[in-house]
Amino acid sequence: MRRIRAELLRFCGLFNRRRRDRELYDELESHLQLHIEDNLRAGMDSEEARRRAHIMLGGVEATKERYRDRRGLPLLEALTQDLRYSLRSLGKNPGFTIVAALTLALGIGSNTAVFSVMNSVVLNPLGYKDPDRLVRLWEKSNSLERGALAYPNYRDWKEGSNSFEAMAAYRDSAFSLTGRDDAERISGRHITFDFLSTLGAAPALGRDLGPDDDRLGANLVVLISDGLWTRRFGRDPSILGKNVVLNDDNYAVIGVLPPGFHFYSDADVLTPLNAKRDPYLETRAIHPGIQAIARLRPDVSIAKASADLGAIAARLGEQYPDTNKGSSVAIASLYSDIVGDAQRLLLMLLVAVGLVLLIACANVANLTLARAASREREIAIRAALGASRSRVARMLVTESLLLALLGGGLGLLTAFWGTGLALRALPSVLPRAGEIKVDIRVLLFTLGASILTGVVFGLAPALRAARADLNDTLKEGGRTGAGGRNSKVRTMLAAAEIALALILLVGSGLLVRSIANLRGVNPGFDPANLLSFRVSLAPGVFSDGAKVRGFYRDFLRSVGDLGGVQAVAATSVAPLNGYAIGFPFYESGRTPPAQGDLPTANAYLATSGYLETMRIPLIAGRFFDDRDTEKTPAVTVIDENLAKQYFPGEDPVGRRLTIAAGKDYSFELQIIGIVGHVKQENLDTQAGSMFPTQLYTSLAQLSDSGLAGFARDMNFVVRTGSDPAGYLSSIRSQLNAIAPNQVLYGASPMQELISNSLAERRFVLFVLGLFSIVALALASVGVYGLVSYSVAQRTHEIGIRIALGAGRRQVLAMVLGDGAKLAALGIGLGAIGALIFARFVSSFLFGVSATDPATFVSIASALAVVALVASFVPARRALRVDPMLALRHE
């Protein structure tokens, strides 16, 4: 208890210190005066009376010192002194403080920005109830590892499985929102009634779907997103019960989703999947984009659930061999599917910014070592006056920590700005981008990174100062020659900067080559001056096929008559603008294989003139033309991949294919032509799409019922003689004249779509390139600083060399040689690290090896040149050394 009381008193002694000191000193002085008066009365003179009084009290000043030593907490006192000294020291050297703080701000800020993204996208759990029990389900076949479901199969999975608490299905879609203001195309999702409850979510306003809402013939209801509620309805709380018009149907609003609700791509509206009749939901032969999620029971693993569903799929294969034979199930956690490749991407970027931070630490450590060399005499005097080595080291580390915290504060501001800029520039690259924010975990990361950084770059100078020889330093009389003891450490730090910069530059160089290769890929069509857009026709207005047929005839003619328009056509899906439906097929007249073994081709519905408008090359046969109508036999144009794979060494023109999509959806097509293969969905795979083969069918050959069912939402392509974006307003005018209040959306030049398909790689290149530039700049500054410091330290030596006859070339060669050795050491070390780092970026490469020698050699050569240029400035300064002045100064 006494010890605790004493420590509390010492702690309290930190406060009201001046008042306590004044009271003690006044009391001591009063006692001293009383003793002096007693001595005076005893007959002593004033001087002797004061001397005897001091002796009797044991020394007033010594008593004061003992009091000072006992009050407060010694460690905290020392820390306070170190902080005050560090602030004064940094304030006296504003140049060093600003450069070091900004350097650290770049390193810490970039790490904080990437960590904030990593924290929100990867580390934070999904915003659902018990997200670790949520899984995603797919159908697996011979041609697809993860395919959409046939809806009857989904129902059988749900009814037959015992592994799940809940299972729900959904299908992404789009709607034309009309009836209020301008018509608008909005994103949507058809869902089963238990979709939100499976996720563990609920509307923020109103109610969820119920079983009665999700049945054929039920009243049409809709859940709207918070974004649509805000944008379109001004957050009107009376929206519940009101009708909105979607695709010409009235839907009653029953609920509004929470503001933070996200599920893959956000949807503006959620509607019941089964409320309207869809023949595709009634057959097992067609997989109309149905996706499924499920919630595992607490005691069930993914492996056990997979085995459970696999047994059901096997049973369905025996029960329905025509459609289900060979089909199986794929299952994965919802978290891993949503995060996907983002985890690998962010880990790679986190490694990259870690390298930037190491370069920043090395740079600041070099600056601190140079500064420490000039302070060696000061530190030696402190040691001679009684400061211990640990006390001196602690003082220097405190200064480094203070500097790092300053850099961390600036870095946090940089992180706020950098994260927002990246997300505004490329928001679609990262999943869960709307959830990215700076929270307490990010702040703690920044604090930890700042403290660790301060220790890392402050430790080397502190250790050097603690090991300094006191006698040697004081004998040098203020000369800076002792700084040579730091030369090896500073050389290794500068070499490390070059090595780390090389690692980042090689990664950027490989990505630059990849994007250049991708830009050189032939997509299979000519994207120049090509505009792509979609038109959605309202079912109520275009209720029968004759009206739909008339619209396409009139609209294509009116757009084609616009001045500057060279060609116009329509297709179900334009390249890089969606996914086509895959249809199983076989050659007519041959015994078809089992349903699970049938090949599948992407099928595209197109108008006459589409293949010519796209400038897809004709290899054999002919394109669609006016001969192909609804009254003539159905025809198809296949791509070269299908011809080579299924008709090797033969001429397929004139042969027939049977589309085998179940009993109700099987039909024959006669092959009339072969065209080149088109990379429909991406540029970075060999096939460029989900299926490697493609076929095109004629829109004109669809029956009226087929047109009304399948052709009310089509993609148009317009080839112009100049910038296609300039024609959009005229095209809208033609649409309004022919079909008022119909929605035109998704307009984009085809070259822009190609550029957007490279967004992920461009994002990686942008971030990695930015870090590489920072690393290169820091490494250049590090080389310059080291060589410049070396020249300053060797002024006496250089003066002697010049006095003894050394020429300018010899001095220049000597200084540049030091820079060249430094660059060679750093490049040698960096080459090893670059080989390792290249593996992180290998998944983002295209057409270039991760160990590409040309990239390694070119980057290393460029970095060597930069290092020599950074050495040239101090080399020129060495040439101007006057030997007489140098010797006189020494």
Protein Blocks (a to p, Z undefined) as FASTA:
>chain_A
ZZmmmmmmmmmmmgoklmmmmmmmmmmmmmmmmmmmmmmmnopafklmmmmmmmmnnpak
lmmmmmmmmgcjfklmmmmmmmmmmmmmmmmmmmlmmmmmmmmmmmmmmmmmmmmmmmmm
mmpccfbehkllpccdddddfkbmbdcddfklmmmmmmmpckbfbdcdddddddddehia
jadddddddddfklmmmnopacfehcdddfklmcghiacdddddfklmmmmnoopaklgo
pacdeehiacddfbdcdfklcehjadfbdcdfklpccfklmpckbcghiacdddddfkbc
fklmmmmmmmmmmmmmmmmmmlmgoiacddddfklmmnmmmmmmmmmmmmmmmmmmmmmm
mmmmmmmmmmmmmmmmmmmmmmmnopafklmmmmmmmmmmmmmmmmmmmmmmmmmmmmmm
mmmmmmmlpghklmgccdfklmmmmmmmmmmmmmmmmmmmmmmmmmpcfklmmmnnopak
lmmmmmmmmmmmmmmmmmmmmmmmmmmmmmmmmmmmmmmpcghiafehpacddddddfkl
mmbfklmmmmmmmmmmmmmmpghiabdcddfbdghiaccdddddddehiacddfklpccd
ddddddehklmmnopacfbhcdddfklcfkbccdddddfklmmmmmghiafehpacddde
bjklgccdddfbdcddddfkbmkbfnopablbdcdddfklpcfklmmmmmmbccdddddf
bdfklmmmmmmmmmmmmmghiacehiacfklmmmmmmmmmmmmmmmmmmmmmmmmmmmmm
mmmmmmmmmmmmmmmmmmmmmmnopafklmmmmmmmmmmmmmmmmmmmmmmmmmmmmmmm
mmmgghiafklfklmmmmmmmmmmmmmmmmmmmmmmmmmpcfklmmmmZZ
